[in-house]
Amino acid sequence: MKTTRLLILGLLVTQALTSTACESIKSRFARQTLPDLGPPIALTVQMDVDPSLAKAKTQYIDGCSRIQLLSIGPTVEDLLVQAAHQTFRTVLIPGGNVTAPNPDVTVRVRMLDPQLKIQADGLYDRKPAELSLDVVAEFYDAAGKRLAERPLQATRKERLQLELTQQRCDYLMDPMVQDTSTMLATQFMQEARVLLDPVKKASATSVAPAGTVSKSAGLPPAGPATAMSALSFKATLLDENSNLLLEGGERIRVRVDVVNTGPQAVQDIAVQLAGPPTLITQFPATKLSTGTIEAGGSKSLEFIATLPQSLHPQQAEFQVSVASGTGLSVPPPQTLLASVLPTGLRSDDVDQIPAVTAGFQRSGDYLLSIGLSSYREQHIAARKYAALDAEMVAAYFQSLGGLPRNNIRLLQDWSALRPDIEEALLDWLPSKITKDSVVMVYFAGQAIVSPAGETFLIPYDGALDATTRLYPLKDLESALGRLKAKQVLFVFDGTVLKNGAAGRTKVSSPKWSEANESVLHLIATTGFGKSLESDTLRHGLFTYYFLRGLRGEADLNRNGEVTIGEMTAYVNRKVPMVARSDFKQEQQPQVLPAPRTSDRSLDMILTKPPVIPAAEHP
C-alpha cells in the first residue's frame, strides 16, 4: 500500500513538472555554484536547447581498455538554464504553459563535438585528461531578428581517479564535467549581460551589442551608430586548467572577440598582443587580421602559445589593442593579468611552498597553527596528516601572507599540550597584539562535544572522558576576545566526536560560535563526524583546498589578493564536490557567524600571490 502511494505521488510530481515546463525550472536540477554578476536583467528570455547539446556525448577508453560513452549534455543544459535564471527576470522553455508571456529574447544554444582526451601515462591511480566543450549561443529579438552569435568555449585539464570498485575500470568524471560546464555557464552570463544589459552596454569597457535591438524586444532603443562606437572588443585569457595561474609547459590562449555595431562593414582591422618578453616570444604571431566584419557582425581570434618549462614567479600583464588601417575610431586597449608560478611548481602540488611575496609585510599580524597527528592516549583516533597540515599553513602565511617568522607559533603533536596552547593564547599573543592586529588560529585535529553541548578541542594530553584535560572552545574564544584585535579568524579542520553521554542526549550540532561574534569561524565540516583526509593528496581535504586557495586559486576577481570572502566561496564550492565524487561522502564547510553582505571582515586579506617587480613590466 505504501509503495502504491509513493508511485502515485511520483506520477503527480512528474505531471506537475510537465505542465509548468514553460515557467521557472530552477527545481529541475541540483544547483551548482555560479558567480553573482549582479541583479537580473528585466527581460523575459526563452531558452531553446538544440538536441546537439541536450544529448551531447563523447567516447573514451576506460581503465580496462573498453569504449565508454560520457553523457555531457544534461549537465551543460542544467547549468546554462541556471545561468539564465541568474541573468534574466523570467526564463521560459518551449512546449509548456500557453499562458506564459511572450519572450523578449530567444536564446538558441547548440554544441559542437565535445572532445575528451585521456593520456596513457599517469601519476599513481590518476590519468591526465582534457575536456573541451564548444557551444554556440544565438540571440534573437521578439520579432525573430538575430541580434548576435556568441561562441562559448571551455577547456579543463584534470587528473582522473579510478572509481573505488573491485574492478577499478571507470573514472570519476562528474567533477570534471561539472567544472567545465560551470565555466561555460559563466561565459554565457557574461556574454548575455554585455549584449543585453543596458547598464553594461553603457560602460566603455564592456563589449557593445552586435546589432540594434528593436523596441518590440522590450529593450531600450539603440542610438545612432557613430565612428566612436562602431568597434568594440573583449579579450579573455584562457589557460589549460582555468585557474589563471600560468605554469611551465602549459598551453594558453588569448581570445579576442571583435564586434562591429556600425551600419556598414569594416575592413583592415588588426588585433595586436603585447606582454612580458619571456612570454610574448612564445606566441607564433602577435598580430592578427579580422578580415571583413559585416554590419552587426563579429569575429573571434585566438593567440595561442605553449609556455616554456622554465619560469620565474611574476605577475604577467598582457595588453590587447585593436588598430584600423582606414582611420576608424577604435576602443582603448585592454589588460589581462595572471600570476606565473615558478619552475616546477604546480597549482595542485601544495607541498611545494610558493616564493615569498615581495613587498608584502604584516609585522603586526599573528598566526597560531596547531596540528595533532598523534595523542598521548593511543586509543584516540589520530588524523594522519594534521601535523603536516598545520606546518604547511604556517609556511604559506610566512611566504604568501607576509607574516614574519617570529609572528608564527607552530604547535605539533607533543608540543601541543594544553599548557602549550594556554601559554600561546594567554601569554604570547597578549604581549604582541595591538588594536590593528589580525590574529589567525588554525587547528587540525579532533574536537569533542559534551552532553551539555559544549565543544572542546583535544590537545596532545587530552582524554575523552575527562573535560579537565580538554581545552574548552569557550576559553579559546574568551582569550581571543580579550586581545581586542582588529580581526580574529579561527579555522578548524578535523573530526567532531560526541561524548558517550552526549550520544544519548539531543545535541543537534557542535557550538562553534559562542556569544563572542568578534571571532569569525571557518569550520571544515557541518555537524558531527570526520572531515575527510586523502592519502593521495597527503592532507585533509579541506586544508588541501585551503592551501590551493591561499596560493591564488581563490582569488576570484584576480586582483592579486585572496580575502576571507573569496576563500569561503572557494572551499564551499570545491570541498563538497570532491567529497562526493572521490569519497562518496558529504562534507560541507561552514562560516560562523553567518556573514552579512555589509560584513567588512570578509574583505580581510589572507595572502598575496607573488607579483612581478615594477622594473620587469614591459
C-alpha positions in Angstrom: 0.0 0.0 0.0 2.8 2.4 0.9 4.6 1.6 -2.3 1.4 2.4 -4.3 1.1 5.8 -2.6 4.7 6.6 -3.4 4.2 5.6 -7.1 1.1 7.8 -7.4 2.9 10.7 -5.7 5.8 10.3 -8.2 3.4 10.4 -11.1 1.7 13.5 -9.8 5.0 15.3 -9.4 6.1 14.3 -12.9 2.8 15.6 -14.3 3.1 18.9 -12.4 6.6 19.4 -13.7 5.5 18.7 -17.3 2.5 21.1 -17.1 4.7 24.0 -15.9 7.6 23.4 -18.3 7.5 26.9 -19.7 7.9 28.5 -16.3 10.7 28.7 -13.9 12.6 25.3 -13.8 15.1 26.0 -11.0 13.9 22.9 -9.2 14.7 20.6 -12.0 18.4 20.2 -11.1 20.9 20.4 -8.3 22.2 23.9 -8.3 26.0 24.4 -8.9 27.9 27.5 -7.7 27.9 30.3 -10.3 29.3 33.8 -9.7 26.9 36.6 -8.8 27.2 39.1 -11.6 24.5 41.4 -10.4 20.7 41.7 -10.3 18.7 40.0 -13.1 18.0 41.9 -16.3 14.4 42.9 -16.6 13.7 40.7 -19.6 11.7 37.5 -20.4 14.0 35.0 -22.2 13.2 31.7 -23.8 15.9 29.1 -23.8 15.9 26.8 -26.9 18.3 23.9 -26.4 19.3 22.1 -29.5 19.4 18.3 -29.4 23.1 18.6 -30.2 23.6 20.0 -26.8 20.8 18.2 -24.8 22.0 14.8 -26.0 25.7 15.6 -26.3 28.0 12.6 -25.6 31.6 11.7 -26.2 33.7 8.5 -26.2 36.7 7.5 -24.1 38.7 4.4 -23.2 38.3 3.3 -19.6 40.9 1.8 -17.3 40.1 -1.7 -18.6 40.5 -0.7 -22.3 36.8 -0.6 -23.0 35.0 2.1 -25.0 32.6 4.1 -22.8 30.2 6.9 -23.5 30.2 10.0 -21.4 26.9 12.0 -21.3 27.7 15.7 -21.1 24.5 17.4 -22.4 22.2 17.2 -19.3 24.9 18.8 -17.1 25.6 21.6 -19.6 21.9 22.2 -20.2 21.1 22.4 -16.5 23.9 24.9 -15.8 23.0 27.1 -18.8 19.4 27.3 -17.6 20.6 28.1 -14.1 22.8 30.8 -15.6 19.8 32.2 -17.4 17.8 32.3 -14.2 20.6 34.3 -12.6 20.8 36.7 -15.5 17.2 37.4 -16.5 14.0 38.2 -14.7 12.0 35.4 -16.3 13.2 32.2 -18.1 11.0 30.1 -20.3 11.5 26.7 -22.0 9.4 25.6 -25.0 6.3 23.4 -25.0 4.9 24.5 -21.7 2.1 26.7 -20.4 0.3 28.6 -23.2 -0.4 31.5 -20.8 3.3 32.2 -20.4 4.3 35.7 -21.6 5.9 36.1 -25.0 9.7 36.2 -24.7 11.6 39.5 -25.3 14.6 37.5 -26.3 15.1 33.9 -27.5 18.4 32.2 -27.0 19.2 29.1 -29.0 22.2 27.1 -27.9 23.9 24.2 -29.7 27.0 22.2 -29.1 29.8 21.3 -31.5 31.5 17.9 -31.0 32.8 17.7 -27.4 36.4 16.3 -27.0 37.7 14.2 -24.1 41.3 13.1 -24.2 42.8 10.7 -21.6 46.5 10.1 -21.6 48.0 6.7 -21.1 50.6 7.9 -18.5 49.5 8.8 -15.0 50.6 9.6 -11.5 49.6 6.7 -9.2 45.9 6.0 -10.0 45.2 9.3 -11.7 45.2 9.8 -15.5 45.8 13.2 -17.1 42.7 14.2 -19.0 41.4 17.2 -21.0 37.8 18.0 -21.7 36.9 20.7 -24.3 33.4 22.0 -24.8 32.3 24.3 -27.6 28.8 25.8 -27.5 27.3 28.4 -29.8 24.6 30.8 -28.4 22.4 32.7 -30.8 20.3 35.6 -29.6 17.1 36.7 -31.3 14.7 39.6 -30.5 10.9 39.3 -30.2 10.5 39.8 -34.0 12.9 36.9 -34.7 15.7 39.1 -35.9 19.1 37.7 -34.9 21.0 40.0 -32.6 24.3 38.2 -32.2 26.1 34.9 -32.2 28.4 34.1 -29.3 30.8 31.2 -29.2 31.3 29.7 -25.7 34.4 27.7 -25.1 35.8 25.9 -22.1 38.8 23.6 -21.7 39.7 21.9 -18.4 42.6 19.6 -17.5 42.4 17.3 -14.5 43.8 14.0 -13.3 41.0 11.5 -13.3 40.8 9.0 -10.5 39.5 5.4 -11.0 36.3 4.6 -9.1 36.8 2.7 -5.9 35.3 -0.5 -7.1 36.6 -4.0 -7.2 37.4 -3.9 -11.0 38.6 -0.2 -10.9 37.7 0.3 -14.6 35.9 3.6 -14.9 37.0 7.1 -13.9 35.2 9.6 -11.7 34.1 12.1 -14.4 31.4 14.1 -12.7 33.6 16.8 -11.1 35.4 17.5 -14.4 32.1 17.7 -16.4 30.6 20.0 -13.7 33.6 22.3 -13.6 33.8 22.6 -17.3 30.1 23.2 -17.6 30.3 25.9 -14.9 33.0 27.7 -17.0 30.7 27.6 -20.0 27.7 28.8 -18.0 29.7 31.7 -16.5 30.8 32.8 -20.0 27.1 32.7 -21.1 26.2 35.0 -18.2 29.0 37.4 -19.1 28.1 37.4 -22.8 24.4 37.9 -22.2 24.9 40.8 -19.8 27.3 42.5 -22.2 24.8 42.1 -25.0 21.5 42.8 -23.3 22.1 44.7 -20.1 21.6 48.5 -20.7 24.0 49.2 -17.8 26.7 47.1 -19.2 26.2 48.5 -22.7 26.7 52.0 -21.4 30.1 51.1 -20.0 33.1 51.9 -22.2 35.0 48.8 -21.0 32.2 46.4 -22.0 31.6 44.7 -25.3 28.8 46.5 -27.2 25.9 44.6 -28.6 26.2 43.0 -32.1 23.2 44.8 -33.6 20.4 47.1 -33.0 17.7 45.8 -30.7 14.2 46.7 -31.7 11.6 48.3 -29.3 9.5 45.2 -29.7 12.1 43.3 -27.8 11.4 45.3 -24.7 14.9 46.7 -24.7 16.0 50.4 -24.7 16.4 51.6 -28.3 19.9 51.8 -29.6 21.2 55.3 -30.5 22.6 56.1 -34.0 25.8 54.4 -34.9 28.9 56.6 -34.7 32.5 56.2 -35.5 33.3 56.2 -31.8 31.0 53.2 -31.1 31.4 51.2 -34.4 34.0 48.8 -33.0 34.3 47.2 -29.6 36.1 44.1 -28.4 36.6 41.8 -25.4 39.8 40.0 -24.6 39.9 36.8 -22.5 42.9 34.9 -21.2 42.4 31.1 -21.0 44.8 28.6 -19.5 44.5 24.8 -19.5 43.2 24.3 -16.0 41.3 27.6 -16.0 42.8 28.9 -12.7 44.7 31.9 -14.3 47.9 30.5 -12.7 50.3 30.1 -15.6 52.5 27.0 -15.2 55.6 25.8 -17.1 54.7 23.8 -20.2 51.1 24.9 -20.0 49.1 25.9 -23.2 47.5 29.3 -23.0 45.1 31.2 -25.3 44.2 34.9 -25.6 40.8 35.0 -27.2 39.6 38.3 -28.7 36.0 38.9 -29.8 35.7 42.0 -32.1 32.2 43.4 -32.7 31.1 45.9 -35.4 28.0 47.8 -34.2 28.1 50.3 -37.1 25.7 50.4 -40.1 28.4 49.4 -42.6 31.0 46.7 -43.0 34.5 47.4 -41.7 37.8 46.2 -43.2 41.5 46.4 -42.5 41.2 45.7 -38.7 44.2 44.2 -36.9 44.4 42.9 -33.3 47.8 43.3 -31.5 49.0 41.3 -28.5 51.8 42.6 -26.2 53.2 41.2 -22.9 56.3 40.2 -20.9 59.2 39.4 -23.3 59.7 35.9 -21.8 56.1 35.0 -22.5 55.2 37.0 -25.6 58.0 35.4 -27.6 56.2 32.0 -27.2 53.4 33.2 -29.4 53.9 32.4 -33.1 52.0 35.5 -34.1 51.3 38.7 -32.0 49.3 40.5 -34.7 46.2 39.0 -36.5 43.7 40.5 -39.0 40.0 40.1 -38.6 39.2 40.4 -42.3 35.9 42.0 -43.2 33.3 42.3 -40.4 29.8 42.9 -41.6 27.5 45.4 -40.0 26.2 44.0 -36.8 28.7 41.1 -37.1 31.6 39.9 -35.0 34.9 38.0 -35.4 36.8 35.9 -32.9 40.5 35.4 -33.0 42.9 33.5 -30.8 46.6 33.9 -29.9 47.9 30.5 -28.8 51.2 29.6 -27.1 52.8 26.9 -25.0 54.8 28.3 -22.1 58.4 27.4 -21.6 59.2 24.8 -18.9 61.5 27.3 -17.1 59.5 30.2 -15.5 60.1 32.6 -12.7 57.3 34.0 -10.5 55.8 37.2 -11.7 52.5 38.9 -12.4 52.0 38.5 -16.2 50.4 41.5 -17.8 49.2 41.2 -21.4 47.8 44.1 -23.4 45.4 43.6 -26.3 44.7 46.5 -28.7 42.8 47.0 -32.0 44.0 49.1 -34.9 42.3 50.3 -38.0 44.0 51.0 -41.3 41.2 53.2 -42.5 41.2 55.7 -39.7 38.1 54.3 -37.9 38.0 55.1 -34.2 38.9 52.1 -32.1 38.3 51.3 -28.4 41.1 51.6 -25.8 43.5 48.7 -25.1 42.5 46.0 -22.6 44.9 44.5 -20.0 44.8 40.8 -18.9 46.5 39.8 -15.6 47.6 36.3 -14.4 50.2 35.0 -11.9 53.1 32.9 -13.2 54.2 30.1 -11.0 57.9 29.4 -10.6 59.5 26.5 -12.4 58.5 23.1 -11.2 55.6 24.4 -9.1 52.1 23.2 -10.0 48.9 24.7 -8.7 47.8 21.2 -7.4 51.1 20.5 -5.6 50.6 22.3 -2.4 53.6 20.7 -0.7 55.9 23.0 -2.8 55.9 26.2 -0.8 55.5 29.3 -3.1 58.1 32.0 -3.3 57.9 34.8 -0.8 55.7 37.7 -1.9 58.0 40.7 -2.3 57.0 43.9 -0.6 54.1 42.4 1.4 54.8 42.6 5.2 52.4 42.3 8.1 54.5 42.8 11.1 51.5 43.4 13.4 49.6 40.2 12.5 50.0 36.8 14.1 49.2 33.1 13.5 48.9 30.2 15.9 48.9 26.9 13.9 48.2 23.7 15.8 48.2 20.2 14.3 47.8 16.9 16.1 48.5 13.6 14.2 49.1 11.7 17.5 47.9 11.7 21.1 49.4 10.5 24.4 46.2 8.4 24.9 46.8 6.0 22.0 43.2 4.9 21.8 42.2 8.4 20.5 42.0 8.0 16.7 44.5 10.3 15.1 44.3 12.4 11.9 47.2 11.2 9.8 48.1 14.5 8.2 47.1 17.0 10.8 50.6 17.9 11.9 51.7 18.4 8.3 48.6 20.5 7.6 49.5 22.9 10.4 53.1 23.1 9.2 52.1 23.9 5.6 49.5 26.6 6.8 52.3 28.2 8.8 54.7 28.1 5.8 52.1 29.6 3.5 51.3 32.5 5.8 55.0 33.2 6.0 55.7 33.1 2.3 52.4 34.5 0.9 50.8 36.0 3.9 53.5 38.5 4.8 53.9 37.2 8.4 57.5 37.3 9.9 58.7 34.0 11.2 58.6 35.3 14.8 54.9 36.1 14.4 54.0 32.5 13.8 53.7 29.9 16.6 53.6 26.2 15.3 52.5 23.5 17.8 52.6 19.9 16.6 51.8 16.7 18.5 53.7 16.5 21.8 54.3 20.3 21.7 50.6 20.9 21.6 49.8 20.1 25.2 47.0 22.0 26.9 49.6 24.2 28.8 51.3 24.9 25.5 48.0 26.1 23.9 47.2 28.2 27.0 50.7 29.8 27.0 50.3 30.8 23.4 46.8 32.3 23.9 47.3 33.9 27.4 51.0 34.9 27.3 52.5 35.0 23.8 49.6 36.7 21.9 48.6 39.3 24.5 52.2 40.6 24.7 52.3 41.2 20.9 48.8 42.3 19.8 47.6 45.8 19.1 44.2 47.1 18.2 45.2 47.0 14.5 46.4 43.3 14.6 44.8 40.4 12.7 45.0 37.1 14.5 44.6 33.7 12.9 44.3 30.4 14.8 44.4 27.2 12.8 43.6 23.9 14.5 43.8 20.5 12.7 42.9 17.6 14.9 39.9 16.5 17.0 37.1 18.1 18.9 34.5 16.6 21.2 31.1 17.7 22.4 29.9 17.3 26.0 26.4 16.1 27.0 25.6 19.8 27.6 26.6 20.7 24.0 29.8 22.4 24.9 32.7 22.0 22.3 36.2 21.1 23.5 39.4 20.8 21.5 41.5 17.8 22.2 45.2 18.6 22.9 48.0 16.1 22.9 47.5 15.2 26.6 43.7 15.2 26.3 41.3 12.4 27.4 37.9 11.7 26.0 36.4 11.1 29.5 38.0 14.0 31.4 37.0 17.5 30.5 39.8 18.9 32.7 42.3 17.6 30.2 40.5 19.1 27.2 40.5 22.7 26.0 37.1 24.4 26.0 36.3 26.3 22.9 34.7 29.0 25.1 38.1 29.5 26.8 39.7 29.9 23.4 37.2 32.5 22.3 37.4 34.3 25.6 41.2 34.6 25.3 40.8 35.8 21.7 38.1 38.3 22.7 40.4 39.8 25.4 43.0 40.6 22.8 40.9 43.4 21.3 42.4 42.7 17.9 41.1 44.3 14.7 40.1 40.8 13.4 40.3 37.2 14.6 39.9 34.2 12.4 39.6 30.6 13.7 40.0 27.7 11.2 39.2 24.1 12.2 39.8 21.0 10.1 39.2 17.7 11.8 36.8 15.2 13.4 34.0 16.2 15.7 33.1 13.5 18.2 30.2 13.0 20.6 30.9 12.3 24.2 29.4 8.9 25.1 26.7 10.6 27.2 26.2 13.2 24.6 25.3 10.5 22.1 22.3 9.6 24.3 21.1 13.2 24.5 19.7 15.5 21.9 22.7 17.6 20.9 21.9 18.9 17.4 25.3 20.3 16.5 28.5 21.5 17.9 28.6 25.0 19.3 31.3 26.7 17.4 30.2 30.3 17.7 29.5 31.3 21.3 28.4 34.7 22.4 31.6 36.3 21.0 30.8 37.4 17.5 34.1 39.1 17.1 35.7 35.8 16.1 35.0 34.5 12.6 34.9 30.7 12.3 35.8 28.8 9.2 34.9 25.1 10.0 35.7 22.3 7.7 32.5 20.3 8.2 28.9 20.7 9.4 27.7 18.8 12.4 29.4 15.7 13.8 31.7 13.3 12.0 35.0 13.3 10.3 36.3 15.8 7.8 38.0 13.8 5.1 41.7 13.1 4.6 43.3 11.8 1.4 46.3 9.5 1.1 46.7 10.7 -2.5 46.7 14.4 -1.6 48.5 13.8 1.8 46.4 16.4 3.5 43.0 16.9 5.0 40.6 17.6 2.1 39.6 21.0 3.5 43.1 22.0 4.2 44.3 20.9 0.8 41.9 23.3 -0.9 42.5 25.9 1.7 46.2 25.9 0.7 45.3 25.9 -3.0 43.1 28.9 -2.3 45.9 30.7 -0.4 48.3 30.3 -3.4 45.9 32.1 -5.7 43.0 29.9 -6.9 40.6 31.6 -4.5 41.4 35.0 -6.0 38.1 35.3 -7.8 38.5 38.9 -9.0 42.1 38.3 -10.0 43.4 41.4 -8.2 46.4 39.6 -6.6 44.7 39.3 -3.2 43.0 36.4 -1.5 40.4 37.5 1.0 38.4 35.6 3.6 35.2 36.1 1.5 36.9 34.7 -1.6 38.3 31.8 0.4 35.0 30.8 1.9 33.4 30.9 -1.5 36.2 28.7 -2.9 36.2 26.0 -0.3 32.4 25.9 -0.2 32.5 25.1 -3.9 35.4 22.7 -4.1 35.2 20.6 -0.9 31.6 19.3 -1.2 32.1 18.4 -4.9 35.3 16.5 -4.4 34.0 14.8 -1.2 31.0 13.4 -3.2 32.9 12.4 -6.3 36.1 11.0 -4.7 34.9 9.8 -1.3 31.2 9.2 -1.9 30.6 11.2 1.2 29.3 14.6 2.2 31.4 17.4 3.6 30.2 20.9 3.8 32.3 23.7 5.2 30.6 26.5 7.2 31.2 30.1 8.2 30.1 31.3 11.6 28.5 33.6 12.4 26.7 33.7 9.1 28.3 36.6 7.1 26.3 39.6 6.1 26.8 41.5 2.8 27.9 44.5 4.8 30.4 42.5 6.9 33.8 44.0 6.3 35.6 41.1 7.9 35.2 39.1 4.6 37.4 41.7 2.9 40.4 40.8 5.2 43.4 39.8 3.1 44.8 36.3 3.8 47.6 36.2 1.2 49.0 38.0 -1.8 50.4 35.7 -4.5 53.8 36.9 -5.9 53.7 39.8 -8.3 56.2 41.0 -10.9 58.6 43.8 -9.7 57.9 47.1 -11.3 61.2 47.0 -13.3 60.1 43.8 -15.1 57.0 45.3 -16.6 57.1 45.6 -20.4 
